[in-house]
Amino acid sequence: MGDNEVIRESDLIQLDGTIDKLINEYHLRPSVVNVLIEHALKVCDNHLYSSYLYPIAGDFNRNGIDTSDKAVNALRGKSAVQ
């Protein structure tokens, strides 16, 4: 995102809904969500795509990824495969 780029309110509402879904439907802790979002922004050129986030969130949930350290380690392993 450039320095002069404006964040639209609709983008913030969508992001809020995404974060809410990751926490409440995928049962991820906020620290894990932070790691996931930071990773997705890096990998997806500063965009957040639900088609990228939600499958990883499902993997995290199934595999008991409940700390930021576990999330970082899981994503490192995933990046090596991609």
C-alpha positions in Angstrom: 0.0 0.0 0.0 1.5 3.3 -1.0 1.9 6.3 1.4 -0.8 8.2 -0.4 -3.3 5.4 -0.7 -6.5 5.8 1.2 -8.1 2.9 3.0 -11.8 2.7 2.3 -14.3 2.2 5.1 -15.7 -0.9 3.2 -12.2 -2.4 3.2 -12.0 -2.0 7.0 -15.5 -3.5 7.5 -14.5 -6.5 5.3 -11.2 -6.9 7.3 -13.1 -6.7 10.6 -15.5 -9.5 9.3 -12.5 -11.6 8.2 -10.8 -11.3 11.6 -14.1 -12.0 13.4 -14.5 -15.2 11.3 -10.9 -16.4 11.9 -11.4 -16.0 15.6 -15.0 -17.1 16.1 -15.5 -19.7 13.3 -12.0 -21.1 13.0 -11.4 -20.7 16.8 -7.9 -19.1 16.3 -6.3 -17.0 19.0 -5.7 -13.4 18.1 -1.9 -13.9 18.1 -2.3 -16.7 15.6 -4.6 -14.5 13.4 -1.9 -11.8 13.5 0.7 -14.2 12.2 -1.6 -15.5 9.5 -2.5 -12.0 8.3 1.1 -10.8 8.3 2.1 -13.9 6.3 -0.8 -13.5 3.8 0.1 -9.9 3.2 3.6 -10.8 2.4 2.7 -13.8 0.2 -0.2 -12.1 -1.6 1.4 -8.7 -2.4 -0.4 -6.8 0.4 -3.8 -8.3 -0.3 -5.9 -10.4 1.9 -7.8 -13.1 0.0 -10.3 -15.3 1.9 -9.4 -18.1 -0.6 -5.9 -18.0 0.8 -6.7 -17.3 4.5 -9.5 -19.7 5.3 -7.8 -23.0 4.1 -4.8 -22.2 6.2 -7.0 -21.2 9.2 -8.8 -24.6 8.8 -5.4 -26.4 8.8 -4.4 -24.4 11.9 -7.6 -25.4 13.7 -7.3 -29.1 12.8 -3.6 -29.2 13.8 -4.0 -27.4 17.1 -2.0 -24.4 16.1 -2.7 -22.2 19.1 0.4 -20.0 19.6 2.1 -17.5 17.4 5.3 -19.6 17.5 3.5 -22.7 16.3 1.8 -20.6 13.5 5.2 -19.2 12.3 6.7 -22.7 12.3 3.7 -24.1 10.4 3.9 -21.4 7.8 7.6 -21.9 7.3 6.9 -25.5 6.5 4.1 -24.5 4.2 6.3 -21.9 2.4 8.9 -24.5 1.7 6.3 -26.6 -0.1 4.9 -23.8 -2.2 
